[in-house]
Amino acid sequence: MSGDTVGRVEGKIALITGGGSGLGRASAIHLAQEGARVVVSDLNEETAAETAASINQIRQGAAISARHDATVEEDWKSVLELTQSKFGGLDVLLNNAGISIGGDIESTEFAEWKKLQEIDVDSVFWGCKLAIPYMRDSGGGSIINISSTVGILGNPLTLGYGTAKAAVRSMTKSIALHCARHKYNIRCNSVHPTFIKTPLLDRFTEAGGSEEETYKTLADLIPLGEILETKDVTYGIIYLASDESRMMTGAEFVIDGGLTSGYMPPV
Ligand SMILES: NC(=O)c1ccc[n+]([C@@H]2O[C@H](COP(=O)([O-])OP(=O)(O)OC[C@H]3O[C@@H](n4cnc5c(N)ncnc54)[C@H](O)[C@@H]3O)[C@@H](O)[C@H]2O)c1
């Protein structure tokens, strides 16, 4: 993190789930660089604290951290109360925490299916449901739900994960319209990245091959020929968190190097 702030989300208060790793950590840092104060929450208390510490080294008091299982209602209540008491409100909720388990319809165990729905869908349900009153009472806000390209396209090898991410895509639109209907001034959008260089991709490297080879294999699936850096996604998150996107709600923010655009002929 550099000390430079441009201020695109100056003065905003953001809560980031899964902020101890990968995209959540990068988003927390980028939001803080752009002027937000952030609550970094994660199931892993230590990694969340590391993210907050790296932000506070640059801008003291800009971040706090909390252990937070995003599937648990009581944990949500605690972290939202912490956000309110430490920072005085909530403007941005980034529902980012998630896991990925591969498997097709024949190989996926029911327990894996349920776990994916619990961590990748229930967490977003609780986050939106419990954060809306805080945002509504402080004049509005922006909810950003991390889905995936597999929430849009079918993929035989990610049955449970894709189903969960498609649920997030649909839930986002229903919540956006609910908030618009009640004039809460709360926007709700989903983000659909393709492969990002984060520990979530470890399951591919664990299956064999070096990280470099794995990234190359995945990059070959993408029309622009590269997998994403976290920054490619956090720029989109900054936009959705900021007032620049004030007329955007219920939308799918796709960052995928062209993957979902259609079929790319091999020659
Ligand atoms: N990496 C990719 O290729 C990719 C692509 C598209 C979408 N995504 C999505 O991006 C989001 C972030 O993933 P990432 O790539 O940074 O993965 P990651 O594994 O690096 O980070 C995920 C974080 O979520 C936390 N977490 C897991 N279960 C939790 C729970 N119950 N409560 C709270 N925190 C929990 C983990 O501790 C971890 O810190 C996920 O929703 C993922 O599905 C990732």
The ligand as an SDF file (V2000), in Angstrom:
LIG
                    3D

 44 48  0  0  0  0  0  0  0  0999 V2000
   -9.7500  -16.1430   -7.2140 N   0  0  0  0  0  0  0  0  0  0  0  0
  -10.5770  -16.2840   -8.2410 C   0  0  0  0  0  0  0  0  0  0  0  0
  -10.1970  -16.7810   -9.3180 O   0  0  0  0  0  0  0  0  0  0  0  0
  -12.0050  -15.8170   -8.1330 C   0  0  0  0  0  0  0  0  0  0  0  0
  -12.7590  -15.6520   -9.3110 C   0  0  0  0  0  0  0  0  0  0  0  0
  -14.0750  -15.2110   -9.2310 C   0  0  0  0  0  0  0  0  0  0  0  0
  -14.6340  -14.9300   -7.9900 C   0  0  0  0  0  0  0  0  0  0  0  0
  -13.8800  -15.1030   -6.8530 N   0  0  0  0  0  0  0  0  0  0  0  0
  -14.5220  -14.8090   -5.5800 C   0  0  0  0  0  0  0  0  0  0  0  0
  -13.7780  -13.8120   -4.9210 O   0  0  0  0  0  0  0  0  0  0  0  0
  -14.0180  -13.9010   -3.5090 C   0  0  0  0  0  0  0  0  0  0  0  0
  -12.6960  -13.8460   -2.7620 C   0  0  0  0  0  0  0  0  0  0  0  0
  -11.9500  -14.9840   -3.1050 O   0  0  0  0  0  0  0  0  0  0  0  0
  -10.3480  -15.0060   -3.1590 P   0  0  0  0  0  0  0  0  0  0  0  0
   -9.9950  -15.4210   -4.5180 O   0  0  0  0  0  0  0  0  0  0  0  0
   -9.7870  -13.7760   -2.5810 O   0  0  0  0  0  0  0  0  0  0  0  0
  -10.0840  -16.2610   -2.1980 O   0  0  0  0  0  0  0  0  0  0  0  0
   -9.1570  -16.4490   -0.8990 P   0  0  0  0  0  0  0  0  0  0  0  0
   -9.2500  -17.8980   -0.6020 O   0  0  0  0  0  0  0  0  0  0  0  0
   -7.8440  -15.8310   -1.1370 O   0  0  0  0  0  0  0  0  0  0  0  0
   -9.8980  -15.5960    0.2200 O   0  0  0  0  0  0  0  0  0  0  0  0
  -11.1360  -15.9600    0.7430 C   0  0  0  0  0  0  0  0  0  0  0  0
  -11.2240  -15.4580    2.1690 C   0  0  0  0  0  0  0  0  0  0  0  0
  -12.5400  -15.7700    2.6590 O   0  0  0  0  0  0  0  0  0  0  0  0
  -12.3870  -16.2210    4.0010 C   0  0  0  0  0  0  0  0  0  0  0  0
  -13.5310  -17.0380    4.3900 N   0  0  0  0  0  0  0  0  0  0  0  0
  -13.8390  -18.3010    3.9910 C   0  0  0  0  0  0  0  0  0  0  0  0
  -14.9510  -18.7210    4.5940 N   0  0  0  0  0  0  0  0  0  0  0  0
  -15.3750  -17.7020    5.3850 C   0  0  0  0  0  0  0  0  0  0  0  0
  -16.4620  -17.5270    6.2680 C   0  0  0  0  0  0  0  0  0  0  0  0
  -17.3670  -18.4880    6.4850 N   0  0  0  0  0  0  0  0  0  0  0  0
  -16.5950  -16.3340    6.9100 N   0  0  0  0  0  0  0  0  0  0  0  0
  -15.6810  -15.3580    6.7150 C   0  0  0  0  0  0  0  0  0  0  0  0
  -14.6210  -15.4720    5.9210 N   0  0  0  0  0  0  0  0  0  0  0  0
  -14.4690  -16.6330    5.2600 C   0  0  0  0  0  0  0  0  0  0  0  0
  -11.0870  -16.9800    4.0160 C   0  0  0  0  0  0  0  0  0  0  0  0
  -10.5760  -17.1110    5.3360 O   0  0  0  0  0  0  0  0  0  0  0  0
  -10.2140  -16.1160    3.1190 C   0  0  0  0  0  0  0  0  0  0  0  0
   -9.5330  -15.1300    3.8610 O   0  0  0  0  0  0  0  0  0  0  0  0
  -14.8020  -15.1970   -3.3030 C   0  0  0  0  0  0  0  0  0  0  0  0
  -16.1710  -14.9040   -3.1560 O   0  0  0  0  0  0  0  0  0  0  0  0
  -14.5490  -15.9510   -4.5960 C   0  0  0  0  0  0  0  0  0  0  0  0
  -15.5740  -16.8770   -4.8770 O   0  0  0  0  0  0  0  0  0  0  0  0
  -12.5850  -15.5130   -6.9030 C   0  0  0  0  0  0  0  0  0  0  0  0
  1  2  1  0
  2  3  2  0
  2  4  1  0
  4  5  1  0
  4 44  2  0
  5  6  2  0
  6  7  1  0
  7  8  2  0
  8  9  1  0
  8 44  1  0
  9 10  1  0
  9 42  1  0
 10 11  1  0
 11 12  1  0
 11 40  1  0
 12 13  1  0
 13 14  1  0
 14 15  2  0
 14 16  1  0
 14 17  1  0
 17 18  1  0
 18 19  2  0
 18 20  1  0
 18 21  1  0
 21 22  1  0
 22 23  1  0
 23 24  1  0
 23 38  1  0
 24 25  1  0
 25 26  1  0
 25 36  1  0
 26 27  1  0
 26 35  1  0
 27 28  2  0
 28 29  1  0
 29 30  1  0
 29 35  2  0
 30 31  1  0
 30 32  2  0
 32 33  1  0
 33 34  2  0
 34 35  1  0
 36 37  1  0
 36 38  1  0
 38 39  1  0
 40 41  1  0
 40 42  1  0
 42 43  1  0
M  CHG  2   8   1  16  -1
M  END
$$$$
